[in-house]
Amino acid sequence: MRVIDPEGKQVGVMPTSQALSLAQQYGMDLVEIAPNANPPVCKVVEFGKFKYEQEKREREARKHQHADKLKEIKIRLNIDEHDYQTKLKHMREFLSDAMKVKVSLFFRGRETAHSEFGLDLMQRVLNDLSGACHVEVPPRLQGRTIHMILGPVRGAGHKQKQPPTVAQASGVKL
């Protein structure tokens, strides 16, 4: 096996018994780093310190991963305008926070006979959110519901607030 000493210098290729005795001379452990290499690579280190540093690297790698978050907004066919605007506002917030949004429209009773109105409402949502999202799964009728999934557009986050103009600050109506 190929052996690396605690300073990171290669000692060379040697038998396992000789590598173990070298590790004992340093008062440390022999840890196999690359078992699939030919020959396998081992390093003389303190095992506790090695394990701690490995966990630290894994934690740091997990910190930089971004799991896709999915939020669901449920709407109805005969939604009131104020309720629609509120749900639209929530969708924009979720999309600006880099979350995906699943929009579900539920039909009740005889509403299923007029699914074209539901598709029109979904198209209205897409038009109102244009520029803030892209369609990952287009609107599809599945039984009594229409689902679509919207993904965030990079760079379309929260817009910074503009400072008020002099007329707005003084309360003068234009």
C-alpha distance (Angstrom), angle and dihedral (degrees) to the residues before:
residue distance angle dihedral
M1 . . .
R2 3.82 . .
V3 3.82 110.9 .
I4 3.81 129.3 -155.0
D5 3.81 119.7 -165.2
P6 3.86 125.1 -135.3
E7 3.83 92.2 -92.0
G8 3.81 90.6 57.3
K9 3.82 96.8 -106.7
Q10 3.79 119.6 135.7
V11 3.79 111.9 -114.0
G12 3.78 93.3 -173.0
V13 3.78 140.9 -115.8
M14 3.81 114.0 -40.2
P15 3.79 140.9 152.1
T16 3.82 119.7 -84.2
S17 3.82 95.1 -109.2
Q18 3.80 91.8 53.9
A19 3.83 91.3 47.4
L20 3.81 90.9 51.4
S21 3.80 92.1 50.3
L22 3.85 89.1 50.0
A23 3.82 89.6 53.1
Q24 3.83 90.3 50.0
Q25 3.82 89.9 52.0
Y26 3.80 88.9 57.4
G27 3.84 90.4 43.6
M28 3.80 90.9 -122.5
D29 3.80 140.2 105.0
L30 3.80 131.8 -93.5
V31 3.82 109.9 -123.7
E32 3.80 123.8 -170.5
I33 3.81 106.9 -132.0
A34 3.80 104.0 172.1
P35 3.82 110.5 23.8
N36 3.82 94.4 170.2
A37 3.80 94.7 55.5
N38 3.77 120.5 101.3
P39 3.04 104.4 -98.5
P40 3.85 99.7 18.3
V41 3.80 114.6 -110.8
C42 3.81 120.8 -127.1
K43 3.78 130.1 -179.5
V44 3.77 130.9 -155.3
V45 3.84 105.2 -128.3
E46 3.79 142.5 131.5
F47 3.78 102.8 -86.2
G48 3.82 95.5 -144.3
K49 3.80 92.0 51.8
F50 3.81 91.1 45.3
K51 3.82 91.7 51.2
Y52 3.83 92.0 47.0
E53 3.82 92.4 51.3
Q54 3.81 91.1 47.0
E55 3.83 91.6 52.2
K56 3.80 89.5 46.6
R57 3.82 90.8 54.5
E58 3.82 90.6 48.2
R59 3.82 91.8 50.3
E60 3.79 90.3 49.8
A61 3.82 91.2 49.6
R62 3.82 91.0 50.2
K63 3.79 90.5 49.9
H64 3.80 90.8 60.4
Q65 3.81 94.2 47.8
H66 3.78 115.2 98.4
A67 3.75 114.2 -152.8
D68 3.76 113.4 -151.9
K69 3.75 108.9 -109.0
L70 3.77 118.8 -155.0
K71 3.79 123.4 -158.5
E72 3.77 121.7 -171.2
I73 3.79 124.8 -143.9
K74 3.80 116.2 -167.3
I75 3.78 119.3 -156.3
R76 3.78 135.3 175.0
L77 3.77 130.4 -137.3
N78 3.81 95.3 -114.7
I79 3.82 95.6 44.7
D80 3.80 116.5 160.1
E81 3.83 116.9 -115.5
H82 3.82 94.2 -115.4
D83 3.80 91.9 49.2
Y84 3.81 89.6 47.8
Q85 3.82 91.6 52.2
T86 3.82 90.9 48.0
K87 3.80 92.1 51.8
L88 3.80 89.8 45.5
K89 3.81 89.3 53.3
H90 3.81 90.5 51.6
M91 3.81 90.7 49.4
R92 3.81 90.7 52.4
E93 3.82 90.7 50.1
F94 3.80 92.4 50.4
L95 3.80 92.3 47.0
S96 3.80 92.1 48.4
D97 3.82 88.2 52.9
A98 3.85 88.1 57.2
M99 3.80 94.3 -107.3
K100 3.76 126.3 136.9
V101 3.79 117.7 -120.2
K102 3.79 125.0 -145.5
V103 3.79 110.7 -158.4
S104 3.81 113.8 -158.2
L105 3.79 123.7 -172.3
F106 3.80 115.6 -166.7
F107 3.79 124.9 -156.1
R108 3.81 120.9 -151.2
G109 3.76 127.0 -163.7
R110 3.79 114.9 -31.1
E111 3.82 93.3 -3.9
T112 3.80 87.5 95.2
A113 3.81 88.7 69.9
H114 3.82 88.3 66.9
S115 3.79 103.0 45.3
E116 3.84 89.4 148.6
F117 3.83 88.2 74.5
G118 3.80 88.6 55.6
L119 3.79 91.9 50.5
D120 3.83 88.6 49.2
L121 3.82 89.9 53.4
M122 3.82 91.0 49.6
Q123 3.81 89.3 50.4
R124 3.80 88.8 51.1
V125 3.82 89.6 53.7
L126 3.82 89.5 51.1
N127 3.81 92.0 49.2
D128 3.82 92.3 48.3
L129 3.81 91.7 49.3
S130 3.81 96.2 43.4
G131 3.79 110.8 138.5
A132 3.82 93.3 22.2
C133 3.80 97.9 68.0
H134 3.75 147.2 17.4
V135 3.79 125.8 -140.8
E136 3.79 112.8 -107.3
V137 3.80 95.9 171.4
P138 3.81 115.1 19.9
P139 3.84 119.8 -134.6
R140 3.81 109.9 -72.9
L141 3.77 129.7 -178.3
Q142 3.80 110.5 -130.8
G143 3.77 112.9 174.3
R144 3.79 107.6 -57.6
T145 3.81 96.6 -12.3
I146 3.76 139.6 68.4
H147 3.79 115.4 -147.9
M148 3.78 132.4 -171.9
I149 3.79 132.3 168.1
L150 3.79 122.2 -143.1
G151 3.78 124.0 -163.1
P152 3.80 127.2 -155.8
V153 3.78 121.4 -101.8
R154 3.80 113.6 -129.7
G155 3.77 114.1 -112.8
A156 3.81 93.8 18.7
G157 3.81 95.1 104.6
H158 3.76 128.9 128.7
K159 3.76 113.6 -36.1
Q160 3.75 115.0 -128.9
K161 3.78 114.3 -111.3
Q162 3.76 115.3 -107.0
P163 3.81 115.8 -128.9
P164 3.82 111.9 -106.2
T165 3.76 117.9 -95.7
V166 3.80 120.8 -117.7
A167 3.80 91.6 -101.9
Q168 3.80 91.9 51.0
A169 3.81 93.0 46.1
S170 3.81 93.0 51.2
G171 3.80 92.1 47.2
V172 3.82 94.9 -118.6
K173 3.79 112.1 151.8
L174 3.76 115.6 -134.5
